[in-house]
Amino acid sequence: MSRIPLVDLAAAHAEVAAEVETGFKRVLAETAFVGGAEVAAFEQEYAAFSGLPHCVGVANGTDALELALRAVGVGPGAEVILPANTFIATAEAVARAGAAVVLVDCDPQTYLIDVEAALAAVTPATRAIVPVHLYGQLAPVEELRNGLGGRDVAIVEDAAQSQGATRHGRGSGADGIAATSFYPGKNLGAYGDAGAVTTASEQWATTVRTLGSHGGLRKYHHDLIGVNSRLDGLQAVVLRAKLARLAGWNDQRRAAAARYHHLLAGLDDVVLPVTLEGNEHVWHIYCVRVPRRDDVLAKLNAAGIGAAIHYPIPVHRTGAFAHLGGSFPHAEAVAPELLSLPIYPQITADQQARVAEQLAAALR
Ligand SMILES: *Cc1c(COP(=O)(O)O)cnc(C)c1O
């Protein structure tokens, strides 16, 4: 029987192949390799999709986070609060911006940032909180905003896994600024590295664009110490073709998640994912919890099921950030149990039934 991958990038490509080919020809004819008309068009289309006036394309999601943090004033001497249960890039971006990483625990049910812990960690040095919209659902940003009251702390959303997700009808970035990644496996994936920052603030958008263009918007006028972080024309072609299909693909992901809920409901050992009330989930990852996870994962992989783990090691237990110390009991308790099952828009009911059968067998 054929393998069931964690993510099927070939199936997505098949749907956009013709459009991508004609778009690539356009970019090649114009030699518009960095920036250009395709990038400008994509930025407008992604801003509109996000319900925000500004989108700035950058080179990857980690840069998007770093530049968004710098745009809101994060730098040396600042503290930035983020969850211990996230991809390492969230912490790297804070460190790269020159600020201190302040980790907090996750909610034991959704694995999203624990809002009370985040608010309790705020000090006079706190410049930003980074809620991570893990697995495809938004963290309760409005609770953070309300809890902060009038304090001058920015909310910089890590929206790398949540393209198209909403909470109470609002998308990410509406409360400040959001950074996203178009790494190939994301819900909206390029054919290489790419990322973007979205915001309602014209000033922050301009700062991100300036920082990403060597600190200046006019050639050879460098007002800030910036970086080289721009979106490529060829990637913009891919992103435009896929963006046109993203809402439909997210619907297909929701249908696939509902099928998993149904298929797995009878397995007593499996803890199903919980969606926060008010959230429209986009199921970047379908994450369950199981006992003896490493053994279950090995059996699934041996049976041709591309299951994986997001994430096996909390940030404070990685070599890079072990010096922070700290103890985050929920993050530490769930890390050895988390298991991501294959999910992508084109996954079939038969494939999902096979995943469920193999998972049941592995748990026996
Ligand atoms: C993918 C991802 C990133 C980083 O994106 P890159 O484009 O790989 O730099 C940051 N945060 C989270 C939660 C991610 O999943």
The ligand as an SDF file (V2000), in Angstrom:
LIG
                    3D

 15 15  0  0  0  0  0  0  0  0999 V2000
    7.1830   27.6270   10.4650 C   0  0  0  0  0  0  0  0  0  0  0  0
    7.1250   28.3860   11.7190 C   0  0  0  0  0  0  0  0  0  0  0  0
    7.9280   29.5120   11.9500 C   0  0  0  0  0  0  0  0  0  0  0  0
    9.1020   29.9280   11.0860 C   0  0  0  0  0  0  0  0  0  0  0  0
    8.9220   30.0270    9.7530 O   0  0  0  0  0  0  0  0  0  0  0  0
   10.1420   29.8610    8.7140 P   0  0  0  0  0  0  0  0  0  0  0  0
    9.5430   30.3380    7.4420 O   0  0  0  0  0  0  0  0  0  0  0  0
   10.5030   28.4150    8.6880 O   0  0  0  0  0  0  0  0  0  0  0  0
   11.2590   30.7240    9.1690 O   0  0  0  0  0  0  0  0  0  0  0  0
    7.7240   30.2620   13.1010 C   0  0  0  0  0  0  0  0  0  0  0  0
    6.7960   29.8910   14.0080 N   0  0  0  0  0  0  0  0  0  0  0  0
    6.0290   28.7940   13.8480 C   0  0  0  0  0  0  0  0  0  0  0  0
    5.0150   28.4710   14.8900 C   0  0  0  0  0  0  0  0  0  0  0  0
    6.1740   28.0000   12.7010 C   0  0  0  0  0  0  0  0  0  0  0  0
    5.4110   26.9070   12.5750 O   0  0  0  0  0  0  0  0  0  0  0  0
  1  2  1  0
  2  3  1  0
  2 14  2  0
  3  4  1  0
  3 10  2  0
  4  5  1  0
  5  6  1  0
  6  7  2  0
  6  8  1  0
  6  9  1  0
 10 11  1  0
 11 12  2  0
 12 13  1  0
 12 14  1  0
 14 15  1  0
M  END
$$$$
